[in-house]
Amino acid sequence: MFRSFKSQAFFLLAFLKVAIAQESFDWSTVGSICSHITATLAQVPLNYSEPDGGTAAIAVIKLNATVEASQYGGPIFLNPGGPGASGISFALGVAPFLQPVFGNQFDIIGFDPRGVNNSTPKTSIFRTEEESSAWFAQDVTDLNSTKEALPEAWARYQVFGQLAQNRNDDNSLNFVSTDNVARDMLSMVEAFGEEKLQFYGASYGTALGALFSTMFPVRCLDMDGYFNNDMKFMVEDIDKAMQTFFDTCHSAGPQACAFYDSSPSQIEANLEAIYDSVRKQPIPYVSGDTFSIITYDVLRETILLALREQAHFPELAAGLKGLSTGNGTSIFQLINEMLAPPSEAGPTADDVLQLQSDMASINSTFAGTEGLQIMTYCSGWKIRPEGRFNGPVGGNTSFPLLIMSSTIAPCHTFCSAKKTSSAFPGSALLQQDSVGHTALFAAGSNCTLQHLAAYFANGTLPEEGTICPANIPPFGGVNNTTSGISPRSFPLPRLRH
């Protein structure tokens, strides 16, 4: 089934692009592409304060339920995060796997949020792909890598923010915001003839879900930090994840972990030696027409991304082993698999001195990455629509929320998940004992899948304090004898947060 579904995916994406160019579809005339998949453009107000002032077109794809009408459970909307990752591509990739988990009584809905991918308004700061590529090629992952890195990044993103203002000719950027995406979701829910939203969000998708629940509580990450661009919390668990890599590599032994050494502390020392080596002499990589240079900053970004899915630990170990002998092949392959374009967040008035103070206050060897990086990038963003949502999130929802998190969660900590859960009375927090970003995809866990299925099927919440084991530890072995879905089965977008 997956092969045929995947082949249809390419056709559907091409179909959507043609439909958008022609503006030939609206929600009331859903175009059936095959017996199980439908695609459409949902027409919504560009500005909800002025509904007659133009429209945005939201690209939507639906994997249809396969039950009788009397058993129909309604639509479940998906958002993969990013912000700005394609919900269309995400749904085409994961819906065939998720529908058996949720139940085939549900439609699975993927959509591209307004302003990105296949949806309109089309927004771009740069005039050409070449201009965009040249800009992002200069981005630095670790703003603590040199004394110049943070001030230079700050200056670059003042330019970025000014470009956005200068090139916002039609004011479309004023209406590309998370609160408007939440309003779009409500419009689509109502277009389905439903009153309440059923939603699964990962990464930034949890912020979107929390915002929807705050704005429309009867319709129903440290969210307040996200909406106020105070994301220092994002690195709190990264050192824990790094230590878990050292510990589990050692305990797994040399057969399972290529970067094995006599103790976790020695493995850490070996990594520090590689850092020092690539700082002094970056490693060139050439294979046919493919070429790259593995610098300290590229290596740091690769490690950060690998820590988001513990299934990547063996590949990271192999790549580091190669680098220790000057061979960049394995690490380049991992880089090529995981790198993703940067994401956006809310505006701030931080200057260089404030950002340097923020970075100094973070007790982490990764202090100059992730949250601080995003805060710096957003420091120059001056487009601030009137009435933009700035938090706080929380409220009494008509049905309790299920919030899931890994025990060690780079980018969005377990502590943040607990804070979000406390903001929504009656919600349940499901802890998955794994390392990684987003519980469902960080590591396979039958226990997590079973609780997720029970929640969507009949509203059952896990008991307080429930902890689900991962099926497979980072370097192999078995935690759970029941076969299940591996996170590597899901063709996920590589997300920044």
DARA-V154641 format. One line per field, one symbol per residue. phi: phi as a letter, one per 30 degrees, with the letter a starting at -180 (. if undefined). burial: # if it has 9 or more other C-alpha atoms within 8 Angstrom, else .. A space follows every 10 residues. Layout:
phi=???
burial=???
This chain:
phi=.ddddddddd dddddddddd echcbbddbd cdcadcbbba cddbddbddb eccjbcccdb bbcddbbded cdcjdcdcbd jkdjdddddd dddceddddd ddjddcdccc bceeibhdcc ddbadcdbdd dddddddcdc dcdcdbdddd eddeddddde ddeeddcddc idddccbddd dddddddded ddiccbdcbb bcheeddddd dedddbddcc .ddddddchc cdddcecddd dddddddddd ddjddccdce bdaedddddd ddddeddddd becdbbbicc aabccedddd dddeddddbd ddeddddddd ddddciccdd ddddeddcdb ddccbddacd cddddddedd dddadcedch edddeddddc dcdbediedb jdcklcddbd dccbaddcbe ibdddddddd dddbeidccc ccdaclcidd cdadbdeddd dddddddbid cddeidbcdd dbdecjjbcb dddadddddc dcddcda
burial=....##..#. .##..##.## ....###..# ......#### #######... #...###### #####..... .#..###### ########.# ######..#. ########## ########## #.#....... ##...#.... ####....## #.##..#### #####..#.. .#####..## ####.##### ...#..#..# ########## ####..#### ########## ########## ########## .###.##### #..#.###.. #..##.###. .####..... #..####### ########## ########## ###...#### ##.##..##. ..#.####.. .#..##.##. ...#.##### ########## #.#....... ..###.#..# ########## ####.##### #.###.#### ########## ######.### #######..# ##...#.### #####...## .....##..# .....##
